[in-house]
Amino acid sequence: MPSYEDILKDIAIVPSSVAGGVRDIKWTTLAEVVGVARDHAGRLEVFLAGVELEAASATVRESLEYHTWHRKAGGPLLANRLLMPALGHFDPVAAFICTELLRNGADQDLEEAFRVTEPIVELAIERLILSESALVGLAGELLLLNSLCSQADTSQVGPVVQCWDGWRRSARDFHWDGTGVELKTTMRSTSSHMVQGVHQIEPSEGENGTLTEDRLLLVSVGLQRADAGVNTISIPTLVQRIVDRLDATGNVSQVPEFLTRVGRYGSESGFGYDHASMRHDAPFTFNLTVAFFRGYDMTDPAIEVLRRDDVATHHHVETQSVTFRISLPANISATNPISGANQVARSILGS
């Protein structure tokens, strides 16, 4: 049986698929039961050839797909596929999953090996999902912060960076002169976001020590993975642009604290980006392009979402405990939403 290190080396050289529907699968053993490939977007796939597997975990079930796959070499393949998340560098995780499946006898009895290994697969996928969510979320918040810094006057840049509070658990991601900003980032093609309590979509009235807000903008950012180009961004480049702007405006003393805050983003999920040591690391150097950037004025009555009063009528429900998904249209009125990162930034700054 190949070792974890052997499988990791093999995964490192697996090429991305040239055609979207054709796979170049690298099998871990001659039995050709457990294999790995990359789709045309570079996402890692673990293939499990044989009968359809039934996952007990909802997390694994959502990542598992069974049908006939077309291969670069060989005929059609009936197999289960575990798809790794779109962002990051997940070779070690895929290698670990393959190693555990083989160790538990996948070549001899795939169903039993999968049953035994599934709890480990579930934990690995959940961790990947959390990491991907943190990566995407940080990219969205840095994108807005970079636009705020570029649109702000020299005297405003330092306070603008200080107004970013999304690096930690806080009532609001940004707050500037009476305007609250709740930022949501997605890899979906629409402004579809999970809302953790109605306070995320209503202006604060200053209760429980929060700042009073005259208005609330829900900033919806749509990102897509992309090849490197003039219109792409990455976490290291965004961080560096903000650092350079702080330096150029006489706020170099704020740089260490800003970088510390960046490093603490998503710490509850085990995610962390250290700009000094990780700017060239694969999990962070992926390139993204902005599909849309919209700032929704959530005081607009034309936005039909749950409000505090809707929940408050149910006396036995904790108002802040309600979690739900919103899907906002691209256009509500001539002025709502505001479109474009710089345009949203200027609206927040009041310029």
C-alpha positions in Angstrom: 0.0 0.0 0.0 1.4 3.4 -0.9 2.2 5.8 2.0 0.7 9.2 2.6 3.9 10.8 1.3 3.7 8.7 -1.9 0.2 9.7 -2.6 0.9 13.4 -1.8 3.7 13.4 -4.3 1.4 11.8 -7.0 -1.3 14.4 -6.3 1.1 17.3 -6.7 1.7 16.4 -10.3 -1.9 15.6 -11.3 -2.8 18.0 -14.2 -6.0 20.0 -14.5 -8.5 18.7 -17.0 -8.2 20.5 -20.4 -11.8 19.7 -21.3 -14.5 20.3 -18.7 -16.1 16.8 -18.9 -12.9 14.7 -19.3 -10.8 13.5 -16.4 -7.2 12.4 -16.2 -7.4 10.1 -13.1 -4.3 9.1 -11.2 -5.0 5.8 -9.4 -3.4 5.2 -6.0 -3.1 1.4 -6.6 -3.3 -1.0 -9.4 -6.8 -2.0 -8.3 -8.0 1.4 -9.6 -10.5 1.9 -6.8 -9.2 5.1 -5.2 -8.0 7.8 -7.6 -7.4 11.6 -7.8 -7.9 14.1 -10.6 -8.4 17.9 -11.1 -11.3 19.4 -13.0 -10.8 22.2 -15.5 -10.9 24.8 -12.7 -8.0 23.0 -10.8 -10.2 21.7 -8.1 -9.1 18.4 -6.6 -11.4 15.3 -7.0 -11.2 12.0 -5.2 -12.7 9.2 -7.3 -14.0 6.0 -5.7 -14.8 3.5 -8.4 -17.5 0.9 -7.9 -20.9 0.8 -6.4 -22.8 3.9 -5.3 -21.9 4.9 -1.8 -24.4 6.1 0.7 -23.1 8.7 3.1 -24.5 9.0 6.6 -23.3 12.6 7.0 -25.1 15.4 5.2 -21.8 17.2 4.8 -20.3 14.3 2.9 -23.5 13.6 1.0 -23.4 17.1 -0.4 -19.8 16.6 -1.6 -20.4 13.2 -3.1 -21.6 12.6 -6.6 -22.2 9.3 -8.4 -22.4 8.9 -12.1 -20.5 8.0 -15.3 -17.3 9.9 -15.8 -15.4 10.3 -19.1 -11.6 9.7 -18.9 -8.7 10.9 -21.0 -7.4 7.3 -21.0 -9.9 4.4 -20.9 -13.6 4.1 -21.3 -16.4 5.6 -19.3 -16.1 5.1 -15.5 -18.9 4.6 -13.1 -17.6 6.1 -9.8 -18.3 8.3 -6.8 -16.6 11.6 -6.7 -15.6 13.7 -3.6 -15.0 17.3 -4.8 -12.7 19.5 -2.7 -13.7 23.2 -2.3 -12.8 25.6 -5.0 -10.2 27.7 -3.2 -7.0 26.9 -1.4 -4.4 24.2 -1.6 -5.9 20.9 -0.4 -3.5 18.3 -1.6 -2.6 17.1 1.9 -6.2 16.7 2.8 -6.9 14.6 -0.3 -3.8 12.5 0.3 -5.0 11.9 3.9 -8.4 10.8 2.8 -7.0 8.5 0.2 -4.5 7.0 2.7 -7.3 6.3 5.2 -9.5 4.7 2.6 -6.8 2.4 1.5 -5.7 1.6 5.1 -9.3 0.6 5.8 -9.4 -1.8 2.8 -11.0 0.2 0.0 -9.4 -2.0 -2.7 -11.1 -5.1 -1.2 -14.4 -3.7 0.1 -15.0 0.0 -0.8 -18.4 0.2 0.9 -17.0 -1.0 4.3 -13.9 1.2 4.0 -16.0 4.2 3.2 -18.3 3.5 6.2 -15.3 3.3 8.5 -13.5 6.3 7.0 -16.6 8.6 6.6 -16.2 10.4 10.0 -12.7 11.4 9.1 -13.9 12.5 5.6 -16.6 14.6 7.3 -14.2 16.3 9.6 -11.8 17.1 6.8 -14.5 18.5 4.5 -16.0 20.6 7.2 -12.6 22.1 8.0 -12.1 22.8 4.3 -15.5 24.5 4.0 -14.7 26.7 7.0 -11.3 27.6 5.5 -12.7 28.4 2.1 -15.5 30.5 3.7 -12.8 32.4 5.6 -10.6 32.9 2.5 -13.5 34.2 0.5 -14.8 36.4 3.3 -11.4 38.0 4.0 -10.9 38.7 0.2 -14.3 40.5 0.2 -13.6 42.6 3.2 -10.1 43.5 2.0 -11.5 44.5 -1.3 -13.9 47.0 0.3 -11.2 48.3 2.7 -8.8 48.8 -0.2 -11.4 50.8 -2.1 -12.2 52.9 1.0 -8.5 53.6 1.4 -8.1 54.6 -2.2 -11.1 56.9 -2.2 -10.4 58.5 1.2 -8.6 61.7 1.7 -5.1 61.5 3.1 -6.3 62.5 6.5 -9.0 59.8 6.5 -6.9 56.7 5.6 -5.8 55.9 9.1 -9.3 56.2 10.6 -10.7 54.2 7.7 -8.5 51.2 8.4 -9.4 51.5 12.1 -13.1 51.4 11.2 -12.7 47.8 9.9 -14.1 45.5 12.6 -14.8 42.4 10.6 -11.6 40.8 11.6 -13.2 39.7 14.8 -16.6 38.8 16.1 -18.4 42.1 16.1 -21.8 43.7 15.7 -20.7 45.2 12.3 -18.0 44.7 9.8 -17.4 48.5 9.2 -18.8 51.6 10.8 -18.1 55.1 9.4 -19.8 58.3 10.6 -23.3 56.8 11.2 -23.2 54.3 8.3 -23.0 50.6 9.2 -21.7 48.2 6.7 -22.4 44.5 6.8 -20.4 42.7 4.1 -21.3 39.3 2.6 -19.1 37.5 0.1 -20.2 34.7 -2.2 -18.9 32.5 -4.9 -22.4 32.2 -6.3 -23.7 34.1 -9.3 -26.3 36.0 -7.3 -26.5 38.1 -4.1 -27.6 35.1 -2.0 -26.3 35.1 1.6 -26.9 33.6 5.0 -28.0 36.1 7.6 -27.2 35.3 11.2 -29.9 37.3 13.0 -32.0 40.3 11.9 -29.4 42.7 13.4 -27.3 42.0 10.3 -29.9 43.6 8.0 -31.2 46.4 10.1 -29.6 49.6 11.3 -28.5 49.5 15.0 -30.4 51.7 17.4 -27.4 51.7 19.8 -28.6 48.9 22.1 -26.2 46.7 24.0 -23.3 49.1 23.6 -23.4 49.1 19.8 -23.0 52.3 17.8 -26.2 54.0 16.5 -26.5 53.9 12.8 -28.4 56.3 10.5 -28.3 53.8 7.7 -27.1 50.2 7.0 -25.5 49.1 3.7 -25.4 45.4 3.1 -22.5 45.0 0.7 -22.8 41.9 -1.5 -19.6 40.8 -3.2 -19.5 38.1 -5.8 -16.1 36.6 -6.5 -15.0 34.0 -9.0 -11.7 32.1 -9.3 -9.7 33.3 -12.3 -6.4 33.0 -14.1 -3.9 35.7 -13.3 -4.7 38.9 -15.3 -5.0 42.7 -15.0 -8.4 42.5 -13.4 -7.7 39.9 -10.9 -7.0 40.2 -7.1 -5.6 38.1 -4.4 -5.4 38.3 -0.6 -1.6 39.2 -0.6 -2.0 41.9 -3.3 -4.9 43.5 -1.5 -3.1 43.5 1.9 0.0 45.0 0.3 -2.0 47.8 -1.4 -3.5 48.8 2.0 -0.1 48.6 3.6 1.3 50.8 0.9 -1.6 53.3 1.2 -1.0 53.5 5.0 2.7 54.1 4.4 2.1 56.8 1.7 -0.3 58.8 3.9 2.0 58.9 7.0 0.3 56.0 8.8 3.1 53.5 8.8 2.8 53.1 12.5 -0.6 51.5 12.0 0.8 48.8 9.7 1.7 46.2 12.4 -1.7 46.4 14.0 -3.5 46.1 10.7 -1.4 43.0 9.8 -2.2 41.5 13.2 -5.9 42.0 12.6 -5.7 40.4 9.1 -3.9 37.4 10.8 -6.7 37.0 13.3 -9.5 36.9 10.7 -11.3 33.6 10.8 -9.2 32.3 13.8 -12.2 30.4 15.2 -12.1 28.2 12.1 -8.3 27.6 12.3 -7.7 30.0 9.4 -5.0 32.5 9.6 -3.0 34.6 7.1 0.4 36.0 8.1 1.4 38.5 5.4 5.1 38.3 6.2 5.5 34.5 5.9 2.5 33.4 3.8 2.2 35.8 0.9 3.7 33.2 -1.5 1.9 30.2 -0.1 -0.5 28.3 -2.3 -3.6 28.6 -0.1 -3.5 32.4 -0.5 -2.1 33.1 -3.9 -5.2 32.1 -5.9 -6.5 34.8 -8.2 -10.0 36.1 -8.1 -12.1 38.3 -10.2 -15.1 40.4 -9.1 -18.3 39.3 -10.6 -20.4 41.9 -8.9 -20.0 44.5 -6.0 -23.3 45.9 -4.7 -24.2 48.1 -1.8 -27.9 47.6 -0.7 -29.5 50.3 1.5 -31.4 48.0 3.9 -33.8 50.8 5.0 -35.4 50.6 1.6 -38.9 49.2 2.2 -38.7 47.6 -1.3 -36.3 45.1 0.1 -38.6 42.3 1.3 -36.7 40.5 4.1 -37.5 39.4 7.6 -37.4 42.4 10.0 -37.1 42.6 13.8 -40.9 43.3 14.1 -41.7 40.2 12.1 -39.8 38.0 14.6 -40.8 40.0 17.7 -44.5 39.0 17.2 -43.5 35.5 18.1 -42.8 36.0 21.8 -41.2 32.6 22.3 -38.5 33.2 19.7 -35.1 34.7 20.5 -34.9 37.6 17.9 -31.2 37.3 17.3 -31.2 33.5 17.0 -33.1 33.5 13.6 -30.8 32.4 10.7 -32.1 32.5 7.2 -30.9 33.0 3.6 -31.7 36.2 1.6 -31.6 36.5 -2.2 -31.4 40.1 -3.3 -32.2 41.1 -6.9 -29.5 42.9 -8.9 -31.7 45.9 -9.3 -34.3 47.2 -6.8 -34.5 50.9 -7.9 -32.5 53.5 -9.8 -30.4 54.2 -6.7 -30.5 50.8 -4.9 -28.2 49.0 -5.0 -25.0 51.1 -5.6 -22.8 49.1 -8.0 -19.0 49.0 -8.0 -16.4 48.9 -5.2 -15.3 52.5 -5.6 -18.8 53.8 -5.9 -19.8 51.9 -2.7 -16.7 53.2 -0.9 -17.6 56.8 -1.9 -21.1 56.4 -0.6 -19.8 55.1 2.7 -17.4 58.0 3.0 -20.1 60.5 2.1 -18.1 61.9 -0.9 
